[in-house]
Amino acid sequence: MIKKIHVNSNRIRSNAKHGTDEPVITLRHGNKVMSYGHSVQILGPSTVVYRPESPLPCGAKVWIETESDVLVS
């Protein structure tokens, strides 16, 4: 199954506004959020995708797709 990784810009803005350090990287399987993190390691091939005409349901227009294992921390 393809995993999608993207940066949550809403969390970046919220962190800046409130002086917090919530994780901003999101790992999804399908439309389900599997985890959030501060860093991601992809253990194999991956592809960076830019689709402004067809964003993810969350609104992301750029993301990484991979079928490889992903470590989120």
C-alpha positions as CSV (number, residue, x, y, z in Angstrom):
1,M,0.0,0.0,0.0
2,I,1.3,3.5,-0.8
3,K,2.2,5.7,2.1
4,K,2.0,9.5,1.7
5,I,4.1,11.9,3.7
6,H,3.5,15.6,3.8
7,V,4.1,18.7,5.9
8,N,1.1,20.1,7.7
9,S,1.3,23.9,7.2
10,N,-1.5,24.5,9.6
11,R,0.5,23.0,12.4
12,I,3.6,25.1,11.4
13,R,1.5,28.3,11.7
14,S,0.0,27.2,15.0
15,N,3.4,26.4,16.4
16,A,4.7,29.9,15.4
17,K,1.6,31.6,16.8
18,H,1.6,29.7,20.1
19,G,5.3,29.1,20.6
20,T,4.7,25.3,20.6
21,D,6.6,22.4,19.0
22,E,3.9,20.1,17.8
23,P,5.1,17.6,15.1
24,V,4.3,18.8,11.6
25,I,5.1,15.8,9.4
26,T,2.2,13.6,8.6
27,L,2.3,9.9,7.5
28,R,-0.9,8.7,5.8
29,H,-2.1,5.3,4.5
30,G,-5.0,6.0,2.2
31,N,-7.0,8.8,3.8
32,K,-6.1,7.7,7.4
33,V,-3.4,9.5,9.4
34,M,-1.0,6.9,10.8
35,S,1.3,9.2,12.7
36,Y,2.8,12.6,13.1
37,G,6.5,13.4,13.6
38,H,9.4,15.8,13.6
39,S,11.4,13.7,11.2
40,V,10.9,10.9,8.7
41,Q,13.3,8.3,7.4
42,I,12.2,6.4,4.2
43,L,13.8,3.0,3.9
44,G,13.7,2.6,0.2
45,P,12.6,4.2,-3.1
46,S,10.2,7.2,-2.9
47,T,8.7,9.8,-5.2
48,V,8.0,13.5,-4.6
49,V,4.6,14.4,-6.1
50,Y,3.3,17.9,-7.0
51,R,-0.4,18.0,-8.0
52,P,-2.0,21.4,-7.4
53,E,-5.0,20.4,-9.5
54,S,-5.7,17.3,-7.4
55,P,-4.5,17.9,-3.8
56,L,-4.8,15.3,-1.0
57,P,-8.1,15.5,1.1
58,C,-6.2,17.6,3.7
59,G,-5.2,20.1,1.0
60,A,-1.6,19.2,0.5
61,K,-0.4,19.9,-3.0
62,V,3.1,18.4,-2.5
63,W,3.8,15.1,-0.8
64,I,6.1,12.0,-0.9
65,E,4.8,8.6,-1.9
66,T,6.5,5.3,-1.1
67,E,5.7,1.7,-0.6
68,S,8.9,1.3,1.5
69,D,9.0,1.2,5.3
70,V,8.9,4.6,7.0
71,L,10.3,5.5,10.4
72,V,8.7,8.5,12.0
73,S,10.1,10.2,15.1
